[in-house]
Amino acid sequence: MATFQINIGDHTSSVGHYKAFSKHSQHYSSLKWARNKLFAVAKHNPPSNTFFRSLPGGRSLTSLINDSSIWVNYAPTVAPLFGQTKMGAKEIGISDRPFVVGKWMVLATVIHELAHVNGAPATGGNTLAEEAVYHCGLGSAAEYYTGVDDPSTPYDPALGD
């Protein structure tokens, strides 16, 4: 089965500052874990697919994670951001920051960036990309409905692009 790709030197990104991950790095290991976890999220959490289909691109989470034309690249220069996606592109850059926090934050960052690939706006304080994290089960209802961040989850209700 084809899935979104992790750049380990087998891809040259159209975004100049995006690089390959070392295949033997902890970053690569965490990304592989996140990719595997995304399949479980899409299969066992139907609201994740429903929410993704509501985004401007209209694609489900399952469709996105099975799209081998989407590439996840190493982007150390985008810090302090966790990640970055060029609107309309299928090129995602992940900085060191989510890896420092841990694998659940890596997963949340990939979900957030996949929402941008699917058309979630990245300007004007729009929160759709971060809401995708909640709808994939990585936040609490209290956070979502009150807007008060729970630091024990990777979802941040105050995060708008």
N, C-alpha and C positions, 0 to 999 in steps of 0.2 A: 504494500500500500504506500502510495506517495504521501508525504507530509511536508509541511513547511520545512525549509532547509536551514541548517546552522552552518555558517561560513567557517570552514576550517582550512581555507586556502584553495578551495575548489571553485571559487567565485570571485569575480572582480566587481565590486559594487559601483553603481553609477554615482554614488555619493562619495566624493573624494576622501573624506576623513573616516569612512567606515573600513574596518580591517577584519582580518580573519581571527578567530579564536584558536588558541593552541589546542590540538586534539587531546593533549595530555594534561590540560589545566583543570582546576576546580571549577572555573567558569563554565567550561564545556560540559562537565559532569552535571552541574546544576541546571544547565539549559536542557540537557537530555531528560533529566528528572521532570522538569517543568513541562516539556513536550509530552511525555508519557502521562503526566497528571492531567493535562488538558483533555486527553481522550476520555478519561474517567469523568471529568467534569461534564463534558458534552453528552456523554452517555447517561449519566445518573442524575443530572441536574437539568431537566427540561427548560426551566426559565432562562438558562444561559443561551440556548439556541433561539428561544422566542425573543429575548432582548436583542441579540445580534441581528436577527431578521428585521427588527424595527429601526435599525440604523439606516442612514441614507443609502448605503450600498446594497442593503436588502439581503445580505448573505448570512447564513447561519454560522455559528462557531464551528460546527462540524465541517462545513464547507471550507472555511478559512484554514483550519488546521490540516486539512487534506490537500491544500493547494501548494504544490511543489514549486510554484513560481514566486512564493514569498520567501525572502531571505532574512535571517537574523544575523546581524553583524556586530562586531565589537566596536564600540564608539567611545573611547575614553575621554575624548575632548568635549562631549556633550554635557559632562557634569557641570553644574550641580543637578542637572536633570537625571532622572533614572533611565529614560529612553527617549527616542525620537523617531518619527516616521515622516518621510516626505509625503505630503498630501498627494493622493493620486498614484503614489508609487507603492511598490511591494518590497521596499527596502526598509528594514527596521534596524536601528542602532541601539545597543544597550551599553550603558556606561558601567563603571565599576561599582557605583553606589548600591544597586539592588543586591549585588553579590556579597557586599559587606554586611548588609542587613540579614540575608539568608535566603534559602531556596524558595520560601513562600513569597517573598518580595520579588524574586526573579519571576515566579509564576504570575504574580499580579502585574508586573511590568509588561510581560508578553501579552497578557490579556488586554491591558490598556492600549498597547500599541496595535494589536490586531483590530481593536475597535476603530482606531484611526485609519487603518488600511481599508476598513469597511465604511469609511465616510464620516466618522464622528469628527466634528470640527475641532481644530487645534488652536482656535483663537477666541477672543472675546469672553473668556471666563466660562466657556461651555464645559459642562461636567459629564457629558455622555460617555466619554472614554473611561473615566473613573467609575461611573455607574456600572459599566460592564463588569468591573471587578466585583462589585456587590452582587450583581445578578449571577455571577459564577460561583457564589457561595463563600467569598473571601472577606465578608464584612458582616456586621450584626445589624439586625433590624433597627435596634436603638440608634445606631450611628446613622443609618440611612434616613430615618424619619425625624430625628432631632438635629442632625447636622453636627453633633458633638463626636469628635474622633475618639475611638477606642484604640489606644496604642498597641493592644495585643493582636490587632488584625492588620493586614496590609492595605485594606481599603481606607481611603482618606476622604471623607465627605466634603472637605473644604477645597480639595484639589480640583481646580478648573484650569483648562488650557487657554 
